[in-house]
Amino acid sequence: MKIRAALSLIWRLATLGLGVGLWGWWLAAFSAPLPLVGVVVVLLAYGLGAGWGSVVPISAAISMVVTAVVVRDVFPPFWSGSAPYKHWAYTVLALWMIGLAVTCLLAMVGDRLRQNHPMRNRWSGRLAVLAGLVLSLWVGGRLYQVQWPSWVSWENL
């Protein structure tokens, strides 16, 4: 692999790790049950394995979760009751768009890993990336649990 291609892959992996960590933070904020987090890990593995073929199923799963959040009016505990509902709608819309962007980036990285490595290194590389993404998901959740709400004030929202 050339230097430019390697740097491009490293940049995509770092961005993907940040995106997955953000989703870990929001899953912790919503107090997502452990089976839902397990489904997220399975979808991450599927995205790495299937590449671009995983975009539609993962996007459908994200859309179903966002729909459930909207229909059931699920708010994280830090969300102020006096905040306009419009702000919550924009937040959910942004989460949905970030989820779709992370899905496309996951498919891009999965496809890249599948094409550029010999057969014996494909699964080891994907497992290493999956382990890093699961770690990023866990770190995002821990950041919410350990640091929130001491460092952000939502009273003036």
Secondary structure, DSSP 8 states (H G I E B T S, - for coil): --HHHHHHHHHHHHHHHHHHHHHHHHHHHTT--HHHHHHHHHHHHHHHHHGGGGHHHHHHHHHHHHHHHHHTT---TTS-TTS-HHHHHHHHHHHHHHHHHHHHHHHHHHHHHHHHS-HHHHHHHHHHHHHHHHHHHHHHHHHHHHHTTTT---TT-
